[in-house]
Amino acid sequence: MRRRPPPSSAEPSASASSPVCLTDKGVRVEFAKENLAFTGEDNPMATLLLSVMGAFAEFERALILERQREGIAEAKARGAYTGRKPALTPWRPC
């Protein structure tokens, strides 16, 4: 599992990948299916909507990871999951 580095003291309290932080940097966030676009020049209602959508996406991702960990634990209990095979062989001096 890949982890994000901790934010530095110079960064705002929002996480580095939060949608509001991205729009503050001039990034345009666009949802093609819903025909929604967000820029840093949005009104407070658009900022709220973008924050709520980001929170739901983060929540959904946490649920996916939780179910994945539960599935791996059940598979390990059955003996069906052994993990990834080693990509490198152990180093042996000549």
C-alpha positions as a Markdown table, in Angstrom:
| # | Residue | x | y | z |
|---|---|---|---|---|
| 1 | Met | 0.0 | 0.0 | 0.0 |
| 2 | Arg | 1.4 | 3.4 | -1.0 |
| 3 | Arg | 1.2 | 6.1 | 1.7 |
| 4 | Arg | 1.3 | 9.9 | 1.2 |
| 5 | Pro | 4.2 | 11.8 | 2.8 |
| 6 | Pro | 3.1 | 14.0 | 5.7 |
| 7 | Pro | 2.3 | 17.6 | 4.8 |
| 8 | Ser | 5.1 | 20.1 | 5.5 |
| 9 | Ser | 4.5 | 23.0 | 7.9 |
| 10 | Ala | 4.3 | 25.4 | 5.0 |
| 11 | Glu | 1.2 | 23.6 | 3.5 |
| 12 | Pro | -2.4 | 24.4 | 4.5 |
| 13 | Ser | -4.1 | 22.0 | 6.9 |
| 14 | Ala | -6.1 | 20.4 | 4.0 |
| 15 | Ser | -4.6 | 17.3 | 2.5 |
| 16 | Ala | -2.4 | 17.8 | -0.5 |
| 17 | Ser | -4.9 | 16.0 | -2.8 |
| 18 | Ser | -8.0 | 17.7 | -1.5 |
| 19 | Pro | -10.1 | 19.2 | -4.4 |
| 20 | Val | -10.3 | 22.6 | -2.8 |
| 21 | Cys | -6.5 | 22.8 | -2.4 |
| 22 | Leu | -6.1 | 21.8 | -6.1 |
| 23 | Thr | -8.4 | 24.6 | -7.3 |
| 24 | Asp | -6.5 | 27.1 | -5.1 |
| 25 | Lys | -3.4 | 26.2 | -7.2 |
| 26 | Gly | -5.3 | 27.0 | -10.5 |
| 27 | Val | -6.3 | 23.4 | -11.4 |
| 28 | Arg | -9.7 | 23.0 | -13.1 |
| 29 | Val | -11.6 | 20.0 | -11.7 |
| 30 | Glu | -14.2 | 18.7 | -14.3 |
| 31 | Phe | -16.7 | 15.9 | -14.1 |
| 32 | Ala | -17.6 | 15.0 | -17.6 |
| 33 | Lys | -20.6 | 12.7 | -16.9 |
| 34 | Glu | -22.3 | 15.2 | -14.6 |
| 35 | Asn | -21.2 | 18.2 | -16.7 |
| 36 | Leu | -19.7 | 20.0 | -13.7 |
| 37 | Ala | -16.6 | 22.1 | -13.7 |
| 38 | Phe | -14.9 | 23.7 | -10.7 |
| 39 | Thr | -12.2 | 26.4 | -10.7 |
| 40 | Gly | -10.7 | 28.5 | -8.0 |
| 41 | Glu | -13.0 | 31.3 | -8.8 |
| 42 | Asp | -16.2 | 29.4 | -7.8 |
| 43 | Asn | -18.8 | 30.7 | -5.4 |
| 44 | Pro | -19.2 | 29.3 | -1.9 |
| 45 | Met | -21.9 | 26.8 | -2.9 |
| 46 | Ala | -19.6 | 25.3 | -5.6 |
| 47 | Thr | -16.8 | 25.0 | -3.1 |
| 48 | Leu | -19.1 | 23.2 | -0.7 |
| 49 | Leu | -20.3 | 20.8 | -3.4 |
| 50 | Leu | -16.7 | 20.0 | -4.4 |
| 51 | Ser | -15.7 | 19.4 | -0.8 |
| 52 | Val | -18.7 | 17.1 | -0.3 |
| 53 | Met | -17.9 | 15.1 | -3.4 |
| 54 | Gly | -14.3 | 14.8 | -2.3 |
| 55 | Ala | -15.3 | 13.6 | 1.1 |
| 56 | Phe | -17.6 | 10.9 | -0.4 |
| 57 | Ala | -14.8 | 9.8 | -2.7 |
| 58 | Glu | -12.4 | 9.5 | 0.2 |
| 59 | Phe | -15.0 | 7.6 | 2.3 |
| 60 | Glu | -15.7 | 5.2 | -0.6 |
| 61 | Arg | -11.9 | 4.5 | -1.0 |
| 62 | Ala | -11.6 | 3.8 | 2.7 |
| 63 | Leu | -14.5 | 1.3 | 2.5 |
| 64 | Ile | -12.9 | -0.4 | -0.5 |
| 65 | Leu | -9.6 | -0.8 | 1.4 |
| 66 | Glu | -11.4 | -2.1 | 4.5 |
| 67 | Arg | -13.2 | -4.8 | 2.4 |
| 68 | Gln | -10.0 | -5.7 | 0.7 |
| 69 | Arg | -8.2 | -6.2 | 4.1 |
| 70 | Glu | -11.1 | -8.3 | 5.4 |
| 71 | Gly | -11.0 | -10.5 | 2.3 |
| 72 | Ile | -7.3 | -11.0 | 2.6 |
| 73 | Ala | -7.6 | -11.9 | 6.3 |
| 74 | Glu | -10.4 | -14.5 | 5.4 |
| 75 | Ala | -8.3 | -15.9 | 2.6 |
| 76 | Lys | -5.2 | -16.2 | 4.9 |
| 77 | Ala | -7.4 | -18.0 | 7.5 |
| 78 | Arg | -8.4 | -20.5 | 4.8 |
| 79 | Gly | -4.8 | -20.8 | 3.6 |
| 80 | Ala | -5.7 | -19.6 | 0.1 |
| 81 | Tyr | -3.6 | -16.4 | 0.3 |
| 82 | Thr | 0.1 | -16.6 | 0.6 |
| 83 | Gly | 1.0 | -13.1 | -0.7 |
| 84 | Arg | 3.1 | -12.0 | -3.6 |
| 85 | Lys | 6.0 | -14.2 | -4.6 |
| 86 | Pro | 9.4 | -12.7 | -4.0 |
| 87 | Ala | 10.6 | -10.7 | -7.1 |
| 88 | Leu | 14.3 | -11.0 | -6.2 |
| 89 | Thr | 16.3 | -14.0 | -5.1 |
| 90 | Pro | 18.2 | -13.8 | -1.8 |
| 91 | Trp | 21.7 | -12.3 | -2.2 |
| 92 | Arg | 24.5 | -14.8 | -1.7 |
| 93 | Pro | 28.1 | -13.8 | -1.7 |
| 94 | Cys | 30.3 | -15.7 | -4.1 |
